[in-house]
């Protein structure tokens, strides 16, 4: 479907040419743009409404009645202006990350009582086909790049109405516009279906990983080994030759400070202890004064005591320092650190940490070291711990290799999807030839 049609020079900085029968224009000339001022609060005397929020738009390319909208209030004038109508294109206009700005979502039908919320703009075209085409145009790589460049800000970024109205639209004749919309809906729908299947596959692999680890650290790798009742309700049966101890026989809390020249470490629910700089998604700012940060040596146990119930702990493979609010424990008993790492993070241990944590609200449950150190632990002999750890690591390598390959294929599908949309709305694909 690549085009060999007649073209004309384009004035857009990032385009050489567009189809000769297309019009290069700005959004202001093909749609009305309004920035919503309806906030999340409810005010006495206003009309109860449901609010379409930033996250509703950011995470959904289509706005449909099945979404769970929050309750709020609005004035009759706001309702008249911002109530969602079929064909409305809603875009994000403010964020702490400029890459999150200008994300469009299409309203699929009239939604009485649902109002567009703050930090969003409503783009209202003359007809549903043009609206759908505008959504794809705003999603194109050239417009995403242009909005990124045009978004002012330092810690928070925002689009003003004039910038939104100045978005470049390459507008084909209406018939071709319809063909482009139909083609993109079909092609992106197929790509989205593949992405969904691969995403479900990753979820299954993650579940398999957790189940595999839990089985091996609780029952070992010899399925024929005799078992006995552990006497602990949450532990159930254990191999008969495993020995019971308590965590205090294997760990001792320490707090060693004054090592601020070492690498800063963090504790992740998904990984355990990692070098903080290795992750770009850690938004917690490291203070300039690290004198109170705690020393962590290889094979030490580091625990985020506020999130232990989520599994946020692990045996450190690194030398470094970590938050003074964490628990750091030095190994004192004989155990394989890799086995212990997997055991402490496997089911049902996070549930057990939740049982012994203190707090009123979920996000304020605190694991006290004394209660952790009293927990029973059943351990196999050292050579068996080594064998179990090796088996887990081999299985993890295999599963995570599959996950990595699947994630790469998803990334390629998303790139293909984005390139297809851009090519279609810039005239690089002649959909008329396929009609």
C-alpha positions in Angstrom: 0.0 0.0 0.0 3.0 2.3 -0.2 2.1 5.4 -2.3 3.4 6.4 -5.7 0.8 9.2 -5.9 1.5 12.8 -6.8 2.8 14.9 -4.0 3.5 18.5 -3.1 6.0 20.1 -0.7 5.0 20.2 2.9 5.7 23.2 5.1 6.0 21.0 8.3 9.5 20.9 9.5 9.7 17.1 9.7 7.9 16.3 6.4 9.2 16.6 2.9 6.0 16.2 1.0 2.3 15.2 1.3 -0.3 13.9 -1.2 -1.2 16.6 -3.7 -5.0 16.4 -2.8 -4.4 16.7 0.9 -4.7 19.9 2.9 -2.0 20.9 5.4 -3.8 22.8 8.2 -4.0 23.4 11.9 -6.3 21.8 14.5 -8.0 25.2 15.1 -9.4 25.1 11.6 -11.0 21.6 11.8 -12.2 21.4 15.4 -13.1 23.4 18.5 -10.7 23.1 21.5 -11.7 23.7 25.1 -9.6 23.2 28.3 -11.7 21.8 31.1 -11.7 23.5 34.5 -13.9 20.9 36.3 -11.9 19.6 39.3 -12.4 16.5 41.4 -14.1 18.1 44.4 -17.8 18.2 45.1 -19.4 21.5 45.9 -22.8 22.1 47.6 -25.3 23.5 45.2 -23.7 22.0 42.1 -25.0 19.1 40.0 -23.7 15.6 40.8 -21.8 14.2 37.8 -19.3 11.5 37.0 -15.8 12.8 36.1 -13.6 11.5 33.2 -10.2 12.0 34.7 -6.6 12.2 33.5 -6.0 8.5 34.1 -9.2 7.5 32.3 -7.8 9.2 29.2 -4.1 8.2 29.6 -4.8 4.5 29.9 -7.6 4.1 27.4 -7.6 5.0 23.7 -11.4 4.8 23.8 -13.7 6.3 26.4 -16.8 4.1 26.9 -19.6 3.9 29.5 -18.1 0.8 31.1 -15.3 2.7 32.6 -15.5 3.5 36.3 -15.7 7.3 36.6 -15.3 9.0 39.9 -18.2 11.1 41.4 -17.9 14.9 41.5 -20.1 18.0 40.9 -20.2 20.6 38.2 -22.2 23.7 37.3 -24.9 23.6 34.6 -22.6 25.7 32.4 -19.7 23.3 32.8 -22.0 20.3 32.1 -23.2 21.9 28.9 -19.7 22.6 27.7 -17.8 19.5 28.9 -20.3 16.7 29.0 -18.9 13.9 26.8 -20.3 13.5 23.3 -19.7 10.9 20.7 -16.6 11.8 18.7 -15.0 14.0 21.3 -11.3 13.6 21.4 -9.9 14.2 24.9 -6.2 14.8 25.4 -3.9 15.1 28.4 -2.5 18.6 28.7 -0.5 18.7 32.0 2.0 16.3 33.6 5.3 16.0 35.4 6.6 14.2 32.3 6.4 15.9 28.9 6.1 12.5 27.3 2.7 12.0 29.0 1.2 15.1 27.4 -1.0 15.1 24.3 -2.2 11.5 24.8 -5.6 11.3 23.0 -8.7 9.2 23.7 -11.9 9.0 21.6 -15.4 9.1 23.2 -17.3 6.3 21.5 -20.9 7.5 22.4 -22.8 10.2 24.1 -22.4 10.0 27.8 -25.0 12.0 29.7 -23.8 12.9 33.2 -20.1 12.2 32.4 -18.0 15.4 32.3 -14.4 16.0 31.2 -12.2 16.8 34.2 -9.3 19.1 34.9 -5.9 18.7 33.2 -7.7 17.6 30.0 -8.7 19.3 26.8 -11.8 18.5 24.7 -11.4 18.5 20.9 -14.8 18.6 19.2 -14.8 17.9 15.4 -17.8 18.2 13.0 -18.3 14.4 12.6 -17.2 11.1 14.1 -14.9 10.1 11.2 -13.0 13.4 11.3 -12.8 13.0 15.1 -11.3 9.5 14.8 -8.9 10.7 12.2 -7.8 13.6 14.4 -7.1 11.1 17.2 -4.8 9.1 15.0 -3.2 12.3 13.7 -2.4 13.5 17.3 -1.0 10.0 18.0 1.4 10.2 15.1 5.1 10.3 15.8 5.5 13.8 14.2 2.9 15.4 16.4 4.1 13.6 19.6 7.6 14.9 18.9 6.3 18.4 18.1 4.2 18.5 21.3 7.2 17.3 23.3 9.3 20.2 21.9 6.5 22.8 22.4 5.7 21.9 26.0 7.2 24.4 28.4 8.1 23.5 32.0 10.8 22.4 34.4 9.2 20.2 37.0 5.7 20.3 35.6 4.8 20.6 32.0 1.6 21.8 30.3 0.1 22.6 26.9 -1.7 25.9 26.6 -4.8 26.2 24.3 -2.9 27.9 21.5 -0.3 25.1 21.3 -3.1 22.5 21.1 -4.9 24.5 18.4 -1.7 24.7 16.5 -1.3 20.9 16.1 -0.6 20.1 12.5 -3.3 18.2 10.7 -2.7 16.7 7.3 -6.3 16.3 6.1 -7.2 14.1 3.2 -10.6 14.2 1.3 -13.4 12.9 3.5 -13.7 9.5 1.6 -10.0 8.8 2.0 -10.2 10.0 5.6 -12.9 7.3 6.2 -10.7 4.6 4.6 -7.7 5.6 6.7 -9.8 5.3 9.9 -11.2 2.0 8.9 -7.8 0.6 7.9 -6.2 1.8 11.1 -9.0 0.4 13.3 -8.6 -3.0 11.6 -4.8 -3.1 11.6 -4.2 -1.7 15.1 -7.0 -4.0 16.4 -5.0 -7.0 15.1 -1.8 -5.7 16.6 -3.5 -5.0 19.9 -4.9 -8.5 20.0 -1.4 -9.9 19.6 -0.1 -7.6 22.3 -2.9 -8.7 24.7 -2.1 -12.4 24.1 1.6 -11.8 24.7 0.9 -9.8 27.8 -1.3 -12.6 29.2 1.6 -15.0 28.5 3.9 -12.9 30.5 1.4 -12.8 33.4 1.3 -16.6 33.3 5.1 -16.9 33.3 5.2 -14.5 36.3 2.7 -16.7 38.1 4.6 -19.8 37.2 7.8 -18.2 38.5 6.3 -17.5 41.9 4.7 -20.9 42.2 8.0 -22.6 41.2 10.0 -20.8 43.8 7.4 -21.3 46.6 7.3 -25.1 45.9 11.1 -25.6 45.9 11.9 -23.6 49.0 9.0 -25.2 51.0 9.2 -28.8 49.8 12.6 -29.2 48.2 13.4 -30.9 44.8 13.0 -34.5 46.0 9.3 -35.2 45.5 9.7 -38.6 47.2 11.1 -37.3 50.5 9.1 -38.2 53.6 7.3 -35.3 55.3 6.2 -34.3 58.7 3.7 -31.7 60.2 5.6 -28.5 60.9 3.3 -27.6 63.7 3.0 -24.1 62.2 -0.4 -23.4 60.6 0.9 -21.3 57.8 3.8 -23.6 57.0 2.0 -27.0 56.7 4.1 -30.1 56.1 7.8 -30.0 55.6 10.4 -32.6 54.5 11.0 -34.8 57.6 14.8 -34.2 57.7 14.6 -30.4 57.6 15.5 -28.7 60.9 13.5 -26.1 62.6 15.0 -22.8 63.8 14.0 -19.2 64.2 15.1 -16.2 62.2 17.0 -14.9 65.2 19.3 -17.9 64.8 20.2 -16.7 61.4 20.1 -12.9 61.5 21.0 -10.1 63.8 19.8 -6.5 63.3 22.7 -4.0 62.8 22.8 -0.3 62.1 26.2 0.8 60.8 26.4 4.4 59.5 29.0 6.8 58.2 29.8 5.1 54.9 28.4 7.8 52.6 30.9 7.2 49.9 29.4 3.8 48.9 26.8 3.0 46.3 23.2 3.7 47.3 21.0 0.6 47.3 17.3 0.2 47.2 14.8 -2.7 47.9 12.3 -3.6 45.3 9.4 -6.0 45.7 10.1 -7.5 42.3 13.9 -7.9 42.6 15.1 -7.6 46.2 18.2 -5.5 46.8 19.4 -3.6 43.8 21.7 -0.6 43.0 19.3 2.4 43.0 20.9 4.0 40.0 20.1 0.9 37.9 16.4 1.8 37.8 14.9 4.8 36.1 11.5 4.3 37.7 12.6 5.1 41.3 11.1 8.5 42.0 12.4 8.7 45.6 15.0 11.4 45.7 18.3 10.5 47.3 19.3 13.2 49.9 22.6 15.0 49.7 23.5 14.0 53.2 24.0 10.2 53.3 25.8 10.1 56.7 22.8 8.3 58.3 22.4 5.8 55.5 23.1 2.2 56.7 25.9 0.0 55.6 24.8 -3.1 53.7 27.3 -5.9 53.0 27.0 -8.8 50.7 24.7 -11.5 52.2 23.1 -9.0 54.6 19.3 -9.0 54.7 17.7 -5.6 53.9 14.0 -5.0 54.6 11.7 -2.2 53.8 9.7 -2.5 57.0 6.7 -0.5 55.7 6.4 -2.8 52.6 7.6 -6.1 53.9 4.0 -7.4 53.6 4.4 -6.9 49.8 7.6 -8.9 49.7 10.0 -5.9 49.7 13.1 -7.4 51.1 16.0 -9.5 50.0 19.6 -10.8 50.6 22.0 -8.2 49.1 24.5 -9.3 46.6 26.1 -5.8 46.8 28.2 -3.7 49.1 26.5 -0.3 49.6 24.3 1.8 51.8 20.6 2.1 52.1 17.9 4.1 53.8 18.1 4.7 57.6 14.4 3.7 57.6 15.1 0.1 56.4 16.0 -2.8 58.6 19.4 -4.3 57.9 20.3 -7.7 59.4 23.7 -9.4 59.4 23.8 -13.2 58.8 24.9 -15.1 62.0 23.7 -18.7 61.3 24.6 -21.2 58.6 22.4 -20.9 55.5 22.8 -20.5 51.8 22.2 -16.8 51.0 20.6 -17.5 47.6 18.2 -20.1 49.2 17.3 -17.7 52.0 16.7 -14.9 49.6 14.2 -17.0 47.6 12.6 -18.4 50.8 12.0 -15.0 52.5 10.3 -13.6 49.4 8.2 -16.6 48.4 4.6 -17.4 49.2 3.3 -17.3 51.8 5.9 -15.2 53.5 4.6 -11.8 52.5 1.3 -12.8 53.9 3.0 -13.9 57.1 4.7 -10.5 57.4 1.4 -8.8 57.0 0.0 -10.9 59.9 2.8 -9.8 62.3 2.9 -6.1 61.1 1.4 -3.3 63.1 -0.7 -0.5 61.7 -4.2 0.8 61.0 -4.1 1.5 57.3 -2.7 -0.8 54.6 0.1 1.7 53.6 1.2 2.1 57.2 1.8 -1.5 58.3 5.2 -1.7 59.9 7.2 -4.9 60.4 9.0 -4.8 63.8 12.4 -6.6 63.9 11.6 -8.4 67.1 8.6 -10.1 65.5 10.4 -11.0 62.3 13.3 -12.6 64.3 10.9 -14.8 66.2 9.5 -16.3 63.0 10.1 -20.1 62.6 12.1 -21.3 59.7 12.6 -24.9 58.5 15.9 -25.4 56.6 17.3 -28.3 54.7 21.0 -29.3 55.1 23.5 -26.9 53.4 24.2 -29.1 50.4 20.4 -29.4 49.7 20.0 -25.6 50.1 22.7 -25.2 47.5 21.0 -27.7 45.2 17.6 -26.0 45.6 19.1 -22.6 45.0 20.8 -23.8 41.8 17.6 -25.4 40.6 15.6 -22.2 41.2 18.2 -20.1 39.4 18.2 -22.4 36.4 14.4 -22.2 36.2 14.4 -18.5 36.7 16.9 -18.0 33.9 14.7 -20.0 31.5 11.4 -18.2 32.5 13.0 -14.8 32.5 14.5 -15.4 29.1 11.1 -16.2 27.8 9.7 -13.0 29.5 12.4 -10.9 28.0 11.9 -12.2 24.5 8.1 -11.7 24.8 8.6 -8.1 26.1 10.9 -7.4 23.1 8.3 -8.7 20.7 5.6 -6.5 22.4 7.9 -3.5 22.0 8.4 -4.2 18.3 4.6 -4.6 17.9 4.1 -1.2 19.5 6.7 0.4 17.3 5.0 -1.2 14.2 1.7 0.2 15.4 3.0 3.7 15.9 4.8 3.7 12.5 1.7 2.5 10.8 -0.4 5.3 12.3 2.2 7.9 11.3 2.5 6.6 7.8 -1.3 6.5 7.3 -1.9 10.1 8.5 1.0 11.6 6.6 0.1 10.0 3.3 2.9 7.5 3.1 0.3 4.7 2.7 -2.2 5.0 -0.2 -5.3 3.3 1.3 -7.2 4.0 -1.9 -5.2 1.3 -3.6 -6.4 -1.3 -1.1 -10.1 -0.3 -1.3 
